[in-house]
Amino acid sequence: MGLFEKFKDGLRKTHTNLVHEIKRIVTLSPRLSGATLDELEAALLGADLGIPVTEAIVAEVRKSYETQGRDRTEVFEIARGEVEKALSSAAAPLRKLATGVTVVSIVGVNGTGKTTTAAKLAHWVQSRGDLAVLAACDTFRAAAIEQLKLWGQRVDVPVIAGAYGADPAAVAHDAVVAAQARKAAYLFVDTAGRLHTKHNLMQELQKLHRVMDKKVAGAPHETLLVLVTKLDGTSKGGMIVAIQKELGIPIKFVGLGEQADDLQPFNPAEYARALFDEKE
Ligand code: GDP
């Protein structure tokens, strides 16, 4: 499956809803009216594209209706272009150090898909020829340790784990040592879920990062906040646009399913095409 097909497949729910709604709105509107634009706006907001990009699309559609007429107004093309433009500087590749192990810390709130994402990432880099090691630093959840070990077997990546309740920083320390001994290119560190308002948990995360930095300068070299998984299960796949506009952070990958290879490096053009491809 090509990149576009993967995106389109993963975004199927969002895409189907959007295309269906836009076609309905466009066919029912021989002339531009405030109501038409309101409906278009509602459909775009319903996909969670967020206000700034929705407004930009609606403004462009209005302009086109007024200057080109209805038959020449390509609503899908306008929407695709605006989304691509909004995200054009958002994509960023995963860092890789020239030598030594690149340490990647995976953070976020509970249940967003951190453990799964850590495993998918390890699988992704290994499929490109880079050795990976996984660290089970979510020691608060016994199930997370077991889950990561199972993933490790499935994708053939060693998992460094401690006992349930162990100090995550100690596990991280051992994992860095193991990754270096194996000459791994990447170490992916699964951490416990936490909110940024939980002061003690944030201190613990800082400690974990400090311990790794002592072993490998600059570690973690990447901190990935897991937000944009499960796009496959939602009709709100436009949320990438809203989140990016709101936070201004780069988007490295998107999760499009529960299997090992359901993780895609983010590509704004393919994503925008998959959302607004006119074919259902
Ligand atoms: P954590 O608590 O943040 O570590 O989250 P988990 O990795 O345990 O994931 C929570 C649930 O979400 C699990 O049932 C995963 O299979 C599921 N999940 C993770 N990523 C995706 C994804 O991209 N798509 C779908 N549909 N489910 C996902």
Boltz pocket constraint, residues with backbone or C-beta under 6 A from the ligand:
constraints:
  - pocket:
      binder: B
      contacts: [[A, 108], [A, 109], [A, 110], [A, 111], [A, 112], [A, 113], [A, 114], [A, 115], [A, 116], [A, 117], [A, 144], [A, 147], [A, 191], [A, 193], [A, 229], [A, 230], [A, 231], [A, 232], [A, 233], [A, 255], [A, 256], [A, 257], [A, 258], [A, 262]]
      max_distance: 6.0
